[in-house]
Amino acid sequence: MEKKFLVEDYMVRNIVTIPPDFTIEEATEKLISTEFHGLPVVENGHLIGFITAKELLRAASNPKSRVKDIIRRGTITVSPKMSIDDATRVLFRYGLRNLPVVDERDNLVGMISNIDIVRSHIEKATPNKVLMVKTFLESKNQVRINVRRKVVPIESLRPTQHEIYADELRGRQHEIKRGLVEPIIVIQKNDHFVVVDGHHRVLAAKNMGVKQFSAFVLEPEVQIDLGMEKSAEERGLRTMDDVEIIEGSRHPFVEITTRLLRD
């Protein structure tokens, strides 16, 4: 049965809030210091409203007025147990970027944003790739393969890709910092794991000082010879440090278009 992803699986729990007695000036300074487009207004732990950058801009001519004087009481919210798909529909229907998450007592417990929704959908796509690899290996080797979700040590990973692109590496580091930790796909061997998918993610994490990474681990019931591992060994690939990082050339799946302005 397919796992149902919930808001609580992806919501941000470390929330920046402001009290209703904040001045417009104080609220604006607070918002500028964050990466958000709006802030929940909270009193005694209870959500009473939400203020956006646009609302603050409209009130900028009265910097000493209070947030409580310009916000609408109440706001659209979701619950931690709501499915990600339903939360996506709420964001889409009302044209919102962020949604406060409240419990049954109206206590603010998190925030869910468009970025979190995108992250959930990227991560939900991974199991399909896992199934494709599993089916291929079972058919080719006539062996049953079990799949488990684990956290694996990066030092135990063996690469099968001899080069990666620096621009994509930096992009993956940015994703990890923003909370997108898409699991890699590996095959269990006796004392190591062979990386099938996720070289950029692994090296991005390694360069950030991360020691382990979330993975879908394919476990054959008997050991099988992997052509990809043999080819990697012939290239001298034994650890992730052996993978070459290509500078000055863009990842083939990433297109960057620059529009030049003419006089």
TORNU-548803 format. One line per field, with one value per residue (C-alpha): x, z, y. Coordinates in nm, 2 decimals, m for minus. Each point is the difference from the previous one (the first is absolute). Layout:
! residues N
c1: [X | ...];
c3: [Z | ...];
c2: [Y | ...];
END
This chain:
! residues 263
c1: [0.00 | 0.14 | 0.10 | m0.22 | 0.21 | m0.13 | 0.05 | 0.18 | 0.26 | 0.11 | m0.10 | 0.26 | m0.02 | 0.25 | m0.25 | 0.07 | m0.30 | m0.10 | m0.24 | m0.30 | 0.14 | 0.30 | 0.02 | 0.00 | 0.36 | 0.09 | m0.19 | 0.17 | 0.35 | m0.09 | m0.12 | 0.30 | 0.23 | m0.16 | m0.04 | m0.38 | m0.27 | m0.22 | m0.01 | m0.26 | m0.14 | m0.01 | m0.13 | 0.06 | 0.09 | m0.33 | m0.01 | m0.21 | 0.09 | 0.27 | 0.16 | 0.15 | 0.27 | m0.26 | m0.21 | 0.31 | 0.08 | m0.35 | 0.04 | 0.35 | m0.11 | m0.11 | 0.31 | m0.11 | m0.35 | m0.05 | m0.02 | m0.33 | m0.15 | 0.06 | m0.03 | m0.31 | m0.09 | 0.05 | 0.16 | m0.01 | 0.18 | 0.06 | 0.04 | 0.31 | m0.19 | m0.12 | 0.14 | 0.26 | m0.22 | m0.29 | 0.23 | 0.12 | m0.35 | m0.06 | 0.32 | m0.10 | m0.37 | 0.07 | 0.33 | 0.20 | 0.37 | m0.01 | m0.25 | 0.00 | m0.04 | m0.21 | m0.11 | m0.35 | 0.05 | 0.10 | 0.36 | 0.25 | 0.22 | 0.16 | 0.00 | m0.04 | 0.11 | 0.01 | 0.36 | m0.09 | m0.27 | 0.25 | 0.24 | m0.26 | m0.09 | 0.37 | 0.05 | m0.32 | 0.14 | 0.30 | m0.18 | m0.09 | 0.37 | 0.06 | m0.26 | 0.15 | 0.35 | m0.13 | m0.20 | 0.29 | 0.25 | m0.24 | m0.08 | 0.37 | 0.14 | m0.30 | 0.02 | m0.25 | 0.09 | m0.13 | m0.02 | 0.05 | 0.02 | 0.32 | 0.26 | 0.33 | 0.36 | 0.14 | 0.34 | m0.15 | m0.13 | 0.17 | m0.07 | m0.09 | 0.02 | 0.35 | m0.09 | m0.25 | m0.07 | 0.10 | m0.31 | m0.23 | 0.21 | m0.06 | m0.37 | m0.03 | 0.18 | m0.26 | m0.28 | 0.14 | 0.02 | m0.36 | m0.10 | m0.03 | 0.17 | m0.12 | 0.11 | 0.27 | m0.02 | 0.26 | 0.06 | 0.12 | 0.32 | 0.20 | 0.17 | m0.10 | m0.28 | 0.01 | m0.16 | m0.25 | m0.16 | 0.11 | 0.37 | m0.05 | m0.21 | 0.26 | 0.30 | m0.20 | m0.08 | 0.36 | 0.14 | m0.23 | 0.14 | m0.29 | 0.11 | m0.31 | m0.29 | m0.35 | m0.03 | m0.22 | 0.21 | m0.05 | 0.09 | 0.04 | m0.07 | 0.33 | 0.30 | 0.00 | 0.27 | m0.07 | 0.14 | m0.02 | 0.22 | 0.26 | 0.01 | 0.05 | 0.29 | 0.17 | m0.02 | 0.16 | m0.32 | 0.01 | m0.12 | m0.21 | 0.33 | 0.10 | m0.29 | 0.12 | m0.18 | m0.03 | 0.03 | m0.09 | m0.26 | m0.36 | m0.20 | m0.17 | m0.34 | 0.02 | m0.06 | 0.08 | m0.12 | 0.14 | m0.18 | 0.23 | m0.14 | 0.07 | 0.05];
c3: [0.00 | m0.10 | 0.30 | 0.05 | 0.05 | 0.26 | 0.07 | 0.32 | m0.20 | m0.19 | 0.21 | 0.14 | 0.38 | 0.09 | m0.06 | m0.01 | 0.15 | 0.11 | 0.27 | m0.09 | 0.19 | m0.24 | m0.19 | m0.38 | 0.02 | 0.23 | m0.20 | m0.32 | 0.15 | 0.13 | m0.34 | m0.19 | 0.24 | m0.11 | m0.33 | 0.02 | m0.19 | 0.31 | 0.37 | 0.23 | 0.27 | 0.33 | 0.35 | 0.29 | m0.24 | m0.19 | m0.37 | m0.04 | m0.36 | m0.27 | m0.14 | m0.35 | m0.14 | m0.22 | 0.31 | 0.17 | m0.32 | m0.01 | 0.36 | m0.04 | 0.02 | 0.36 | 0.15 | 0.36 | m0.04 | 0.13 | m0.18 | 0.18 | m0.16 | m0.36 | m0.01 | m0.06 | 0.30 | m0.09 | m0.30 | m0.21 | 0.17 | m0.03 | 0.26 | 0.05 | m0.10 | m0.33 | m0.31 | m0.20 | m0.31 | 0.18 | 0.13 | m0.35 | m0.12 | 0.28 | m0.10 | m0.37 | 0.04 | 0.21 | m0.17 | 0.32 | 0.05 | 0.37 | 0.22 | 0.39 | 0.15 | 0.32 | 0.23 | 0.14 | 0.26 | m0.26 | 0.12 | m0.28 | m0.05 | m0.34 | m0.35 | m0.34 | m0.32 | m0.37 | 0.04 | 0.24 | m0.24 | m0.29 | 0.23 | 0.09 | m0.36 | m0.10 | 0.28 | m0.09 | m0.35 | 0.14 | 0.07 | m0.37 | m0.08 | 0.27 | m0.15 | m0.35 | 0.13 | 0.21 | m0.29 | m0.24 | 0.24 | 0.10 | m0.37 | m0.10 | 0.29 | 0.08 | 0.36 | 0.25 | 0.13 | 0.32 | 0.04 | 0.33 | 0.10 | 0.20 | 0.09 | m0.14 | 0.08 | m0.29 | 0.05 | m0.08 | m0.34 | m0.33 | m0.30 | m0.35 | m0.17 | m0.07 | m0.03 | 0.12 | m0.08 | 0.23 | m0.07 | 0.08 | 0.32 | 0.12 | m0.09 | 0.21 | 0.29 | m0.01 | m0.01 | 0.31 | 0.19 | m0.09 | 0.13 | m0.32 | 0.09 | m0.28 | 0.09 | m0.22 | m0.15 | 0.09 | m0.02 | 0.30 | m0.03 | 0.27 | 0.16 | m0.21 | m0.20 | m0.38 | m0.10 | m0.28 | 0.02 | 0.20 | m0.06 | 0.00 | 0.32 | 0.18 | m0.09 | 0.08 | 0.35 | 0.04 | m0.08 | 0.26 | 0.27 | 0.00 | 0.10 | m0.10 | m0.25 | m0.03 | m0.26 | m0.16 | 0.04 | m0.24 | 0.17 | m0.23 | 0.18 | m0.15 | m0.10 | m0.37 | m0.23 | m0.11 | m0.33 | 0.11 | 0.30 | m0.22 | m0.24 | 0.29 | 0.14 | m0.34 | 0.00 | 0.35 | 0.18 | 0.35 | 0.21 | m0.06 | 0.01 | m0.33 | m0.19 | m0.21 | 0.03 | m0.34 | 0.02 | m0.28 | m0.16 | 0.09 | 0.09 | m0.32 | 0.17 | 0.11 | m0.25 | 0.10 | m0.23 | 0.02 | m0.16 | m0.10 | 0.01 | m0.30 | m0.02];
c2: [0.00 | 0.34 | 0.22 | 0.30 | 0.31 | 0.24 | 0.37 | m0.08 | m0.20 | 0.32 | 0.30 | 0.24 | m0.02 | 0.27 | 0.29 | 0.38 | 0.18 | 0.35 | 0.12 | 0.22 | 0.30 | 0.02 | 0.33 | m0.01 | 0.11 | m0.28 | m0.26 | 0.12 | m0.03 | m0.34 | m0.12 | 0.14 | m0.20 | m0.33 | m0.18 | 0.00 | 0.20 | 0.04 | m0.07 | m0.16 | 0.22 | m0.18 | 0.08 | m0.24 | m0.28 | 0.04 | 0.10 | 0.31 | 0.10 | 0.03 | 0.31 | 0.01 | 0.22 | 0.17 | 0.10 | 0.14 | 0.20 | 0.15 | 0.11 | 0.13 | 0.37 | m0.07 | m0.18 | 0.05 | m0.16 | m0.35 | m0.33 | m0.08 | 0.31 | m0.11 | m0.38 | m0.19 | m0.22 | m0.36 | m0.16 | m0.31 | m0.29 | m0.37 | m0.28 | m0.21 | m0.32 | 0.14 | m0.17 | 0.19 | m0.03 | 0.18 | 0.27 | 0.05 | 0.06 | 0.26 | 0.19 | m0.02 | 0.10 | 0.30 | 0.11 | m0.03 | m0.05 | m0.10 | m0.16 | m0.01 | m0.34 | m0.01 | m0.28 | m0.06 | 0.27 | 0.26 | m0.01 | 0.08 | m0.31 | 0.06 | 0.16 | m0.16 | 0.18 | m0.05 | m0.10 | m0.28 | m0.12 | m0.02 | m0.18 | m0.26 | m0.07 | m0.04 | m0.25 | m0.19 | m0.06 | m0.19 | m0.33 | m0.03 | 0.01 | m0.26 | m0.23 | 0.03 | m0.09 | m0.29 | m0.15 | 0.03 | m0.17 | m0.28 | m0.07 | 0.00 | m0.20 | m0.22 | 0.09 | 0.15 | 0.35 | 0.15 | 0.38 | 0.18 | 0.36 | 0.07 | 0.26 | m0.11 | 0.13 | 0.20 | m0.16 | m0.34 | 0.11 | m0.11 | 0.23 | m0.13 | 0.35 | 0.13 | 0.37 | 0.25 | 0.37 | 0.28 | 0.21 | m0.29 | m0.07 | 0.35 | m0.02 | m0.32 | 0.17 | 0.28 | m0.26 | m0.18 | 0.33 | 0.07 | m0.35 | m0.20 | m0.33 | m0.23 | m0.35 | m0.16 | m0.35 | m0.26 | m0.37 | m0.19 | m0.20 | m0.19 | 0.30 | 0.30 | 0.15 | 0.07 | 0.33 | m0.03 | 0.34 | 0.31 | 0.08 | 0.38 | m0.02 | m0.22 | 0.22 | 0.32 | m0.14 | m0.12 | 0.34 | 0.15 | m0.23 | m0.25 | m0.35 | m0.20 | 0.02 | m0.13 | m0.28 | m0.27 | m0.31 | m0.29 | m0.32 | m0.30 | m0.33 | m0.13 | 0.20 | 0.10 | 0.13 | 0.35 | 0.11 | 0.36 | m0.07 | m0.19 | 0.29 | 0.24 | m0.20 | m0.01 | 0.38 | 0.01 | 0.10 | m0.13 | 0.29 | 0.31 | 0.20 | m0.17 | 0.17 | 0.29 | 0.34 | 0.17 | 0.38 | 0.24 | m0.23 | m0.01 | m0.31 | m0.13 | 0.01 | 0.36 | 0.28 | 0.35 | 0.27 | 0.35 | 0.29 | 0.28 | 0.35 | 0.21 | 0.38];
END
